[in-house]
Amino acid sequence: NLLDGPVVTASTGIAWKTGHANKRGPRTKWWRYTLPNLSFTASAFVRVDHMLEQTVDHTTMPGDVVPEKHYTFGGQVFQFGANATVGW
C-alpha cells in the first residue's frame, strides 16, 4: 500500500566553521611550536514531518474487484543529524 496524504514539514539547522587549511600560508606559532593549519566545520539539523490523519472506508459491493478496506493512517517522523569535519 502506498499511503498518500498531506504532509507538514518543519526543519532547522546550524553550522559553525573556523580555521583555514591553506598549505601555502604562514603557520601559526604557539610558544615555540609551529601549529598545523587546521580547519573545523560542524553542523546539525532537526526535521519534523507530520502526516495528517486520514481514514479510508471502502465497503465492497456485489461484483466489486476492490477488497473491503477500513483503516486510518498518519503520524510523525523525527530526523536528527550532525556532521563534523577537520581538514589540514
DSSP file with accessible surface (Angstrom, degrees, kcal/mol):
  #  RESIDUE AA STRUCTURE BP1 BP2  ACC     N-H-->O    O-->H-N    N-H-->O    O-->H-N    TCO  KAPPA ALPHA  PHI   PSI    X-CA   Y-CA   Z-CA
    1    1 A N              0   0  170      0, 0.0     2,-0.7     0, 0.0     0, 0.0   0.000 360.0 360.0 360.0 137.7    0.0    0.0    0.0
    2    2 A L        -     0   0  155      2,-0.0     2,-0.8     0, 0.0     0, 0.0  -0.927 360.0-151.8-105.2 114.2    1.1    3.5   -0.8
    3    3 A L        -     0   0   78     -2,-0.7     2,-0.6     2,-0.0    71,-0.0  -0.789  17.0-175.5 -89.7 111.1   -0.2    5.9    1.8
    4    4 A D        +     0   0  130     -2,-0.8    -2,-0.0     2,-0.0     0, 0.0  -0.937  20.5 133.9-113.6 116.8   -0.5    9.2    0.1
    5    5 A G        -     0   0   14     -2,-0.6     2,-0.1    49,-0.0    48,-0.1  -0.971  58.7 -72.1-154.1 167.5   -1.6   12.2    2.3
    6    6 A P        -     0   0   66      0, 0.0    46,-1.9     0, 0.0     2,-0.4  -0.424  46.4-160.3 -68.0 138.0   -0.7   15.8    3.1
    7    7 A V  E     -A   51   0A  75     44,-0.2     2,-0.5    -2,-0.1    44,-0.2  -0.977   9.4-155.0-123.8 133.3    2.5   16.3    5.0
    8    8 A V  E     -A   50   0A  87     42,-2.8    42,-2.9    -2,-0.4     2,-0.4  -0.928  19.2-167.9-105.6 129.9    3.5   19.3    7.0
    9    9 A T  E     +A   49   0A  70     -2,-0.5     2,-0.4    40,-0.2    40,-0.2  -0.956  14.2 178.1-124.8 139.2    7.3   19.7    7.4
   10   10 A A  E     +A   48   0A  65     38,-2.4    38,-3.1    -2,-0.4     2,-0.3  -0.998  11.7 170.1-134.9 136.7    9.4   22.0    9.6
   11   11 A S  E     +A   47   0A  92     -2,-0.4     2,-0.3    36,-0.2    36,-0.2  -0.992   9.1 175.9-146.0 154.8   13.2   22.0    9.7
   12   12 A T  E     +A   46   0A 102     34,-2.3    34,-2.6    -2,-0.3     2,-0.3  -0.977   5.9 176.8-152.0 158.1   16.1   24.0   11.2
   13   13 A G  E     -A   45   0A  51     -2,-0.3     2,-0.3    32,-0.2    32,-0.2  -0.973  14.0-151.2-157.1 169.2   19.8   23.7   11.3
   14   14 A I  E     -A   44   0A 129     30,-2.4    30,-2.4    -2,-0.3     2,-0.3  -0.988   9.5-170.1-146.4 148.3   23.0   25.4   12.4
   15   15 A A  E     -A   43   0A  75     -2,-0.3     2,-0.4    28,-0.2    28,-0.2  -0.986   3.1-167.7-140.7 152.0   26.6   25.3   11.2
   16   16 A W  E     -A   42   0A 155     26,-2.8    26,-2.6    -2,-0.3     2,-0.4  -0.998   5.7-177.0-141.9 134.8   30.0   26.6   12.5
   17   17 A K  E     +A   41   0A 151     -2,-0.4     2,-0.3    24,-0.2    24,-0.2  -0.997   7.6 165.1-135.0 138.8   33.3   27.0   10.7
   18   18 A T  E     +A   40   0A  68     22,-2.4    22,-2.7    -2,-0.4    -2,-0.0  -0.980  40.4  20.6-147.5 158.5   36.7   28.1   12.0
   19   19 A G  E     -A   39   0A  43     -2,-0.3     2,-0.3    20,-0.2    20,-0.3  -0.114  66.0-110.9  79.6-179.0   40.3   28.0   10.9
   20   20 A H        -     0   0   98     18,-1.5    -1,-0.0    67,-0.1    67,-0.0  -0.987   2.4-147.4-151.3 151.3   41.8   27.5    7.4
   21   21 A A        +     0   0   42     -2,-0.3     2,-0.7    67,-0.1    18,-0.1  -0.201  40.0 152.0-114.6  41.1   43.7   24.8    5.7
   22   22 A N        -     0   0   79      1,-0.2     3,-0.4    16,-0.1    15,-0.1  -0.617  26.1-168.3 -75.3 111.9   45.9   27.0    3.5
   23   23 A K  S    S+     0   0  160     -2,-0.7    -1,-0.2     1,-0.2     4,-0.1   0.725  83.4  49.5 -76.5 -20.6   49.1   25.0    2.9
   24   24 A R  S    S+     0   0  232      2,-0.1    -1,-0.2    -3,-0.1     3,-0.1   0.632  94.2  89.0 -94.0 -14.4   51.0   27.9    1.4
   25   25 A G  S    S-     0   0   18     -3,-0.4     2,-0.1     1,-0.1    12,-0.1  -0.232  92.4 -77.8 -79.2 170.4   50.2   30.5    4.1
   26   26 A P        -     0   0  122      0, 0.0     2,-0.2     0, 0.0    -1,-0.1  -0.405  49.0-121.4 -67.9 143.7   52.2   31.2    7.2
   27   27 A R        -     0   0  138     -2,-0.1     2,-0.2    -3,-0.1    10,-0.0  -0.579  24.1-110.5 -86.3 150.4   51.7   28.7   10.0
   28   28 A T        -     0   0   80      7,-0.5     7,-3.3    -2,-0.2     2,-0.4  -0.557  30.0-148.2 -79.0 141.7   50.5   29.8   13.4
   29   29 A K  E     -C   34   0B 139      5,-0.2     2,-0.4    -2,-0.2     5,-0.2  -0.886  12.1-169.2-112.5 142.8   53.0   29.6   16.3
   30   30 A W  E >  S-C   33   0B 163      3,-2.7     3,-2.6    -2,-0.4     2,-0.3  -0.973  70.2 -46.4-128.9 115.6   52.2   28.9   19.9
   31   31 A W  T 3  S-     0   0  184     -2,-0.4    -2,-0.0     1,-0.3     0, 0.0  -0.437 124.4 -26.7  57.1-113.7   55.2   29.5   22.2
   32   32 A R  T 3  S+     0   0  168     -2,-0.3     2,-0.4    -3,-0.1    -1,-0.3   0.319 119.1  97.8-110.1  11.1   58.0   27.8   20.3
   33   33 A Y  E <   -C   30   0B 111     -3,-2.6    -3,-2.7     0, 0.0     2,-0.6  -0.805  67.1-136.7-103.4 139.1   55.9   25.2   18.5
   34   34 A T  E     -C   29   0B  75     -2,-0.4    -5,-0.2    -5,-0.2    -6,-0.1  -0.825  24.0-148.4 -91.2 123.5   54.6   25.6   14.9
   35   35 A L        -     0   0   69     -7,-3.3    -7,-0.5    -2,-0.6     2,-0.1  -0.659  17.1-111.0 -92.7 146.9   51.0   24.5   14.7
   36   36 A P        -     0   0   67      0, 0.0     2,-0.7     0, 0.0    -1,-0.1  -0.406  35.1-104.8 -71.2 151.5   49.5   22.9   11.6
   37   37 A N        +     0   0   11    -12,-0.1     2,-0.3   -15,-0.1   -10,-0.1  -0.708  52.3 179.2 -76.2 115.5   46.9   24.9    9.6
   38   38 A L        -     0   0   82     -2,-0.7   -18,-1.5    50,-0.2     2,-0.4  -0.879  21.0-161.5-119.6 151.3   43.6   23.3   10.5
   39   39 A S  E     -AB  19  87A  24     48,-2.2    48,-2.5    -2,-0.3     2,-0.4  -0.975   8.1-166.6-127.4 147.3   40.0   23.9    9.6
   40   40 A F  E     -AB  18  86A  67    -22,-2.7   -22,-2.4    -2,-0.4     2,-0.4  -0.999   6.2-179.4-137.0 131.9   37.0   22.7   11.5
   41   41 A T  E     +AB  17  85A  44     44,-2.5    44,-2.8    -2,-0.4     2,-0.4  -0.999   2.0 178.5-131.2 134.8   33.4   22.6   10.4
   42   42 A A  E     +AB  16  84A  29    -26,-2.6   -26,-2.8    -2,-0.4     2,-0.3  -0.993   4.3 172.5-134.3 141.5   30.4   21.3   12.5
   43   43 A S  E     -AB  15  83A  46     40,-2.5    40,-2.5    -2,-0.4     2,-0.3  -0.988   6.6-177.0-146.1 155.3   26.7   21.3   11.5
   44   44 A A  E     -AB  14  82A  43    -30,-2.4   -30,-2.4    -2,-0.3     2,-0.3  -0.984   3.9-173.6-149.8 151.8   23.5   19.9   13.0
   45   45 A F  E     -AB  13  81A  91     36,-2.3    36,-2.0    -2,-0.3     2,-0.4  -0.986  12.4-158.6-146.2 158.2   19.8   19.8   11.9
   46   46 A V  E     -AB  12  80A  58    -34,-2.6   -34,-2.3    -2,-0.3     2,-0.4  -0.996  12.8-176.6-134.2 135.2   16.4   18.7   13.1
   47   47 A R  E     -AB  11  79A  98     32,-2.5    32,-2.8    -2,-0.4     2,-0.5  -0.999   5.7-167.7-135.4 134.4   13.5   18.0   10.8
   48   48 A V  E     -AB  10  78A  50    -38,-3.1   -38,-2.4    -2,-0.4     2,-0.4  -0.988   3.1-171.4-123.5 125.6    9.9   17.1   11.8
   49   49 A D  E     -AB   9  77A  19     28,-2.7    28,-2.5    -2,-0.5     2,-0.5  -0.965   1.4-170.2-114.8 133.9    7.4   15.7    9.3
   50   50 A H  E     -AB   8  76A  64    -42,-2.9   -42,-2.8    -2,-0.4     2,-0.6  -0.974   8.0-158.0-127.5 116.2    3.7   15.3   10.3
   51   51 A M  E     -AB   7  75A  44     24,-3.3    24,-2.1    -2,-0.5   -44,-0.2  -0.850  28.0-120.8 -91.7 122.2    1.3   13.4    8.0
   52   52 A L  E     -     0   0A  73    -46,-1.9     2,-0.2    -2,-0.6    21,-0.1  -0.310  34.3-100.1 -62.1 144.0   -2.3   14.5    8.7
   53   53 A E  E     +     0   0A 150     21,-0.1     2,-0.3    19,-0.1    21,-0.2  -0.437  45.6 179.7 -71.2 135.0   -4.5   11.7    9.8
   54   54 A Q  E     - B   0  73A  67     19,-2.7    19,-2.6    -2,-0.2     2,-0.4  -0.969  16.4-145.9-134.1 152.5   -6.8   10.2    7.2
   55   55 A T  E     - B   0  72A  82     -2,-0.3     2,-0.5    17,-0.2    17,-0.2  -0.954   4.4-158.8-121.9 136.1   -9.4    7.4    7.2
   56   56 A V  E     + B   0  71A  40     15,-3.3    15,-2.1    -2,-0.4     2,-0.4  -0.973  13.2 174.4-114.7 123.4  -10.2    5.0    4.4
   57   57 A D  E     + B   0  70A 114     -2,-0.5     2,-0.5    13,-0.2    13,-0.2  -0.941   6.0 164.8-129.3 107.2  -13.6    3.2    4.4
   58   58 A H  E     - B   0  69A  59     11,-3.5    11,-2.3    -2,-0.4     2,-0.5  -0.961  15.0-166.8-126.7 112.4  -14.4    1.1    1.4
   59   59 A T        -     0   0   86     -2,-0.5     2,-0.1     9,-0.2     7,-0.1  -0.845  24.6-120.7 -98.3 132.8  -17.2   -1.3    1.6
   60   60 A T        -     0   0   57     -2,-0.5     8,-0.0     4,-0.1     3,-0.0  -0.401  22.0-157.7 -74.2 149.3  -17.4   -3.9   -1.2
   61   61 A M    >   -     0   0  134     -2,-0.1     3,-2.4     1,-0.1    -1,-0.0  -0.796  42.9 -72.5-114.7 162.0  -20.5   -4.2   -3.4
   62   62 A P  T 3  S+     0   0  134      0, 0.0     3,-0.1     0, 0.0    -1,-0.1  -0.343 124.1  14.2 -57.5 129.5  -21.5   -7.3   -5.4
   63   63 A G  T 3  S+     0   0   82      1,-0.3     2,-0.3     2,-0.0    -3,-0.0   0.483  90.2 146.2  84.5   2.3  -19.1   -7.7   -8.3
   64   64 A D    <   -     0   0   59     -3,-2.4    -1,-0.3     1,-0.1    -4,-0.1  -0.561  37.0-161.4 -75.5 130.9  -16.6   -5.2   -6.8
   65   65 A V        +     0   0  137     -2,-0.3    -1,-0.1    -3,-0.1    -5,-0.0   0.631  69.8  84.8 -86.8 -14.0  -13.0   -6.1   -7.6
   66   66 A V  S    S-     0   0   54     -7,-0.1     3,-0.1     1,-0.1    -2,-0.1  -0.759  83.0-125.1 -89.8 127.5  -11.5   -3.9   -4.9
   67   67 A P        -     0   0   87      0, 0.0     2,-0.2     0, 0.0    -2,-0.1  -0.259  35.6 -85.3 -68.3 162.7  -11.5   -5.7   -1.5
   68   68 A E        -     0   0  104    -11,-0.0     2,-0.4     2,-0.0    -9,-0.2  -0.444  51.0-172.0 -70.0 135.9  -13.1   -4.2    1.6
   69   69 A K  E     +B   58   0A  69    -11,-2.3   -11,-3.5    -2,-0.2     2,-0.3  -0.998  19.4 166.4-136.3 134.7  -10.8   -1.7    3.4
   70   70 A H  E     +B   57   0A  96     -2,-0.4     2,-0.3   -13,-0.2   -13,-0.2  -0.862  29.3 125.1-145.5 105.9  -11.1    0.1    6.7
   71   71 A Y  E     -B   56   0A  73    -15,-2.1   -15,-3.3    -2,-0.3     2,-0.4  -0.987  42.1-140.3-156.9 164.1   -8.0    1.8    8.1
   72   72 A T  E     -B   55   0A  76     -2,-0.3     2,-0.3   -17,-0.2   -17,-0.2  -0.974  22.1-177.5-126.4 141.1   -6.6    5.1    9.4
   73   73 A F  E     +B   54   0A  22    -19,-2.6   -19,-2.7    -2,-0.4     2,-0.3  -0.964  23.6 100.8-140.6 159.8   -3.1    6.4    8.8
   74   74 A G  E     +     0   0A  42     -2,-0.3     2,-0.3   -21,-0.2   -22,-0.2  -0.863  26.1 137.3 152.9 177.9   -1.0    9.4    9.7
   75   75 A G  E     -B   51   0A  29    -24,-2.1   -24,-3.3    -2,-0.3     2,-0.3  -0.933  41.9 -70.0 148.0-170.0    1.8   10.2   12.1
   76   76 A Q  E     -B   50   0A 107     -2,-0.3     2,-0.4   -26,-0.2   -26,-0.2  -0.900  20.7-160.6-124.2 152.5    5.2   11.9   12.7
   77   77 A V  E     -B   49   0A  78    -28,-2.5   -28,-2.7    -2,-0.3     2,-0.5  -1.000   9.9-163.0-129.4 129.1    8.8   11.4   11.6
   78   78 A F  E     -B   48   0A 125     -2,-0.4     2,-0.4   -30,-0.2   -30,-0.2  -0.957   7.1-172.5-112.9 129.5   11.6   13.0   13.5
   79   79 A Q  E     -B   47   0A  72    -32,-2.8   -32,-2.5    -2,-0.5     2,-0.4  -0.977   4.3-179.5-124.4 134.1   15.0   13.3   11.9
   80   80 A F  E     +B   46   0A 152     -2,-0.4     2,-0.3   -34,-0.2   -34,-0.2  -0.982   7.1 173.6-129.4 142.0   18.2   14.4   13.6
   81   81 A G  E     -B   45   0A  21    -36,-2.0   -36,-2.3    -2,-0.4     2,-0.3  -0.996  10.2-177.5-149.5 152.8   21.7   14.8   12.0
   82   82 A A  E     -B   44   0A  91     -2,-0.3     2,-0.3   -38,-0.2   -38,-0.2  -0.989   2.7-173.6-147.5 152.0   25.1   16.0   12.9
   83   83 A N  E     -B   43   0A  89    -40,-2.5   -40,-2.5    -2,-0.3     2,-0.4  -0.995   2.9-174.8-148.1 140.3   28.4   16.3   11.0
   84   84 A A  E     -B   42   0A  67     -2,-0.3     2,-0.4   -42,-0.2   -42,-0.2  -0.997   5.6-175.1-137.4 136.4   32.0   17.3   11.9
   85   85 A T  E     -B   41   0A  73    -44,-2.8   -44,-2.5    -2,-0.4     2,-0.4  -0.999   7.1-170.0-134.6 132.6   34.9   17.8    9.6
   86   86 A V  E     -B   40   0A  77     -2,-0.4     2,-0.3   -46,-0.2   -46,-0.2  -0.984  13.6-176.1-119.9 130.6   38.6   18.5   10.3
   87   87 A G  E      B   39   0A  20    -48,-2.5   -48,-2.2    -2,-0.4   -67,-0.1  -0.936 360.0 360.0-127.8 149.7   40.9   19.4    7.5
   88   88 A W              0   0  189     -2,-0.3   -50,-0.2   -50,-0.2   -67,-0.1  -0.967 360.0 360.0-148.7 360.0   44.7   20.1    7.2
